[in-house]
Amino acid sequence: MLEQDEPAATVLAREGDRWVGTLVTGDAVLRMPEIGVEVPLAEVYEGLGFGAEEQPAA
């Protein structure tokens, strides 16, 4: 699950009978070995900004 307020993602992985969530941020790589895909988190958020100047006025 991708975060909308900052470059971060929660990755869910099955371990036996349970699901375990891991938060990845920064220079992390999203790895999905089940489908043979690895994507740098920075690439997912490329071109997006998260600074205060981009917040809509209230």
C-alpha positions in Angstrom: 0.0 0.0 0.0 1.5 3.3 -1.0 1.4 6.4 1.2 -0.1 9.6 -0.2 1.6 12.1 2.1 5.2 10.9 1.9 7.3 8.5 -0.2 6.7 5.3 1.7 4.9 2.0 1.3 3.6 -0.8 3.6 4.5 -4.2 2.1 2.4 -7.1 3.2 3.9 -10.6 3.1 2.4 -13.9 4.1 4.4 -15.8 6.8 2.7 -19.1 7.4 -0.9 -18.5 8.5 -0.4 -14.7 9.1 0.3 -11.5 7.2 3.2 -9.3 8.3 3.4 -5.6 7.3 6.8 -3.9 6.8 7.2 -0.1 6.2 9.7 0.8 3.5 10.9 4.4 2.9 13.7 6.4 1.4 16.0 4.5 -1.0 14.2 1.2 -0.5 13.2 -1.1 -3.3 9.8 -2.7 -3.5 10.4 -6.4 -4.1 7.7 -8.7 -5.4 9.5 -12.0 -6.0 6.2 -13.8 -6.6 5.9 -11.9 -9.9 9.6 -11.2 -10.5 9.4 -7.4 -10.1 11.6 -5.0 -8.2 10.9 -1.2 -8.4 12.8 1.5 -6.5 10.4 3.4 -4.3 11.8 6.7 -5.6 10.7 5.6 -9.1 7.1 5.1 -8.0 7.0 8.6 -6.6 9.0 10.3 -9.4 7.8 13.8 -10.2 5.7 14.1 -7.1 6.4 16.6 -4.3 5.4 16.4 -0.7 6.4 19.9 0.6 4.1 22.3 2.5 4.0 24.5 -0.5 1.9 21.9 -2.3 -0.8 21.6 0.3 -4.2 23.1 -0.7 -5.3 26.2 1.1 -7.9 25.6 3.8 
